[in-house]
């Protein structure tokens, strides 16, 4: 029933949306002013979102083997 949630197309769009959403949120908070701890959190969030997007696109499908 929920197999469409695990499809590669949904994973790619979800990861791309996460990158855009996280970058918009971090950018908005940066514009308002952030201290160094908040900057570190923003960088960690961006690295996580970008890592997810890279993993989704690069990682080989284990079921295909």
HUFEN-V128276 format. One record per backbone hydrogen bond with DSSP energy under -0.5 kcal/mol. NH is the residue of the N-H (numbers start at 1). CO is the residue of the C=O. E is the energy in kcal/mol with one decimal. If there is no record, write none. Layout:
# HUFEN-V128276
NH/CO/E, NH/CO/E
This chain:
# HUFEN-V128276
5/2/-1.2, 6/3/-1.1, 7/4/-1.1, 11/7/-2.1, 12/8/-2.4, 13/9/-2.3, 14/10/-2.7, 15/11/-2.3, 16/12/-2.2, 17/13/-2.4, 18/14/-2.1, 19/15/-1.9, 20/16/-2.1, 21/17/-2.8, 22/18/-2.8, 23/19/-2.3, 24/20/-2.1, 25/21/-2.4, 26/22/-2.8, 27/23/-2.3, 28/24/-2.2, 29/25/-2.2, 30/26/-2.4, 31/27/-2.1, 32/28/-1.5, 33/29/-1.1, 39/35/-2.2, 40/36/-2.1, 41/37/-2.0, 42/38/-2.4, 43/39/-2.6, 44/40/-2.3, 45/41/-2.3, 46/42/-2.3, 47/43/-2.7, 48/44/-2.2, 49/45/-2.3, 50/46/-2.7, 51/47/-2.4, 52/48/-2.2, 53/49/-2.0, 54/50/-2.4, 55/51/-2.8, 56/52/-2.4, 57/53/-1.5, 58/54/-2.2, 59/55/-2.2, 62/60/-0.5, 64/61/-0.6, 65/62/-0.8
